[in-house]
Amino acid sequence: MKVAPRQLETFLRQPPSEINAVLLHGNDFGLISERAKQLAKHYAQDLDDVFAVTRLDGDSIAGEPGLIADSAAAIAMFGATRLVLVKGRGTDLLDACKLALANDLTGSFIIVEASDTTTKHAIVKLFDTAKNAASIGCYADSDGDIAALVREIMQKDNINLDPETIKLIVSKLGSDRIASRGEIEKLALYAGAGGSLTMDDVALALGDSASLAVTDIAISAANGATPQLKRDLAKAWTEDLSAIMVLRGCQGYFRQLEMAGYACATGKSASEAVRGIRPPVHFKLQDIMARQLRNWRAHNSADAVNKLQDAELTIKSGGVDERVICAQSLLGLCLRAIALSRSA
């Protein structure tokens, strides 16, 4: 049988009694490994118990195609289910799996982790059509999958977090299940059982600190917040960020303001303009940028980008203190923001 996504949770929680073998295939090896362990725990408490668990790989099976069937037929100690764990390339495992599935597998359970397969591979079709076996596709996680994983892990320790914080966690993670689980478990450990997580906690724990620091600098400059800009720059220098990196990050921020400014000129509201920026602006920044558009019209933002580029060129010409040039340029934008606010 082919396990459909809507059936997967139920299947993993309690595999049907008529199923004695499962093929896990796809391009997310972390997810394959996780689901294999989840299934295996139904049949063996200790996966290192050699009296109940047999581990096989593609190299050993290639020269002895009856090995999976023979291992499944072996009687486990103390009346336990004989668990056979198999890993290898789908092509190398095909003949051995055909032999195994043709046998009576009562009293055993086979879990196959296959690499180098597609949904059209012969080994996948074998498990799809067998009455005593099932196939499960394991592909890169979607945002919904990651969000579900966050909720699953946090609920175990009764950790409180709101939907917006979950969205932020998802935005910081990739599509590999094992990597995502590791990062989410770190967050759970950080919060502690019965604790909570805020967006600031997540940004601190998962965010790129350099990127976050540059964004803070750009926000302070665009807001005309001179004291905060000085503190943000001091933090950047403490973290040994380069002035070129700071200037380029700020250029990117003001380019986004410029794009949104042009959208406002066509009649869109500030919020609509910011939401329409591509690539999308993180939701945490949307309200901030919408407020800044009251002062930073498209031509003002374009001028800011030009001044930041001039500062970068000055630094690249050599013979100057790059941090001083960077700070002077950003202070100039900060003062411009104050002036624009007064004239609005």
Sequence and secondary structure as in RCSB ss.txt:
>XXXX:A:sequence
MKVAPRQLETFLRQPPSEINAVLLHGNDFGLISERAKQLAKHYAQDLDDVFAVTRLDGDSIAGEPGLIADSAAAI
AMFGATRLVLVKGRGTDLLDACKLALANDLTGSFIIVEASDTTTKHAIVKLFDTAKNAASIGCYADSDGDIAALV
REIMQKDNINLDPETIKLIVSKLGSDRIASRGEIEKLALYAGAGGSLTMDDVALALGDSASLAVTDIAISAANGA
TPQLKRDLAKAWTEDLSAIMVLRGCQGYFRQLEMAGYACATGKSASEAVRGIRPPVHFKLQDIMARQLRNWRAHN
SADAVNKLQDAELTIKSGGVDERVICAQSLLGLCLRAIALSRSA
>XXXX:A:secstr
 B  HHHHHHHHHS  TT  EEEEEES HHHHHHHHHHHHTTT S TT TTTEEEEEHHHHHT TTHHHHHHHS 
 GGG  EEEEEEEEHHHHHHHHHHHHTS  TTEEEEEEEES  TTSHHHHHHHH TTEEEEEE    HHHHHHHH
HHHHHHTT B  HHHHHHHHHH  S HHHHHHHHHHHHHHH TT B  HHHHHHHHS HHHHHHHHHHHHHHHT 
HHHHHHHHHHHHHTT  HHHHHHHHHHHHHHHHHHHHHHHTT  HHHHHHT SS   HHHHHHHHHHTTT  HHH
HHHHHHHHHHHHHHHHTSSS HHHHHHHHHHHHHHHHHHHHHH 
